[in-house]
Amino acid sequence: MSKARLLVRVGGNWYVGAQVFTNATAVILTTFQSASELKTVTYNPTAANWLTLNFDGSYDAATSTTVNSTKGSLAIGSAPGSDLSGDINRLRIVF
């Protein structure tokens, strides 16, 4: 089974969607088009729908020499103290 979450950056802060999307089968890059399942989400900026994403910002894929770099640690935090406000300036999906 594959799991994915929506990530958004609002202002300078990253947030992870509290909703976890699941796929019945494991999806790998070579079978992504045929094995993935369509999921939809309606953006709702209410704080309860999001968790903070703590990222130290030091990871750079262009200069990293190892796949499992110790730089750029990520951690999912708690719900933000207030609803998200402002434009989404980045959007990602994380598996």
N, C-alpha and C positions, 0 to 999 in steps of 0.2 A: 504494500500500500504506500502511496506517495502522499505527502502532506505539503501544503503550501500556505503562505501567509502574504498578505498585501503589506507593502511598506510604502510610506509616503514621507516626503520631507516638506514641512510647512515652515516657512521662514528658514532658520538655520537648524531646526530640530527634526530628527527622524522619529517616526512612530510606526509601530507594528500593529496590524489589525488583530483584535482579540479573537476574531473568527478564524478558525483553522479549516481550510478546504482540504478534503481528502479525495483521493482517486482510488478506485477499487483495485487497480493493479499498479505495480511499480512502473514508473515512467523513466526511461533513460533517453538520452539525447537522440539516439538512432531510431527510436520508436515513438518519439514525442508526438508527431502528427497523428499517428493512428491510435495510440494508446491513451492519449490525454482526454479528459472529459471537460466539456464546457461548463464553466462556473460563472456566476454573475454576482456582483456586489453593488449595492447602492451606497455611495459615499455618504456617511453620516458623521459629522464632526463632534458628536457628543463624546465626552471624555471616556465614558464607560466602554466605548467601542474600540479603544486604543490602549496600547502600552508603550511606554517610552523605550526607545532603542538607544542604549549607551554605546558609543563608538568613540575610540580615542583618536581616530582620523589618521593614524600613522601608516596604515597599510596602503601600498601602491602596487597594483598588479603589474604595472610596466617595469618596475624595478625589483620586484620580489624574486628571489632565486629558488624558493621552495614553495610547494603547494601548501604545506602546513606551517605557514609562517606564524611566529609568535607575535608579530606586530599586528596592530589593528584589532584588538580584542573587541568582541561584541557581547553585549549582555542585554537581555530583555528585562526592563524594569517594571514599575507599577503603572497604574493608570495616571495620566497627566492630571494636574491639579485643576485644570479648567478645560472647557471644550476647545478643540482646535480652531484656530482663527487665522485667516489669511489664505493666500493662494498656495496651491500645491505646486512646488517647483521641481519636484522629482517624484517618480513613481516606479516601483520595482515589485517583483514577485519573488519570494524566496522559498526554495524547497528545502 
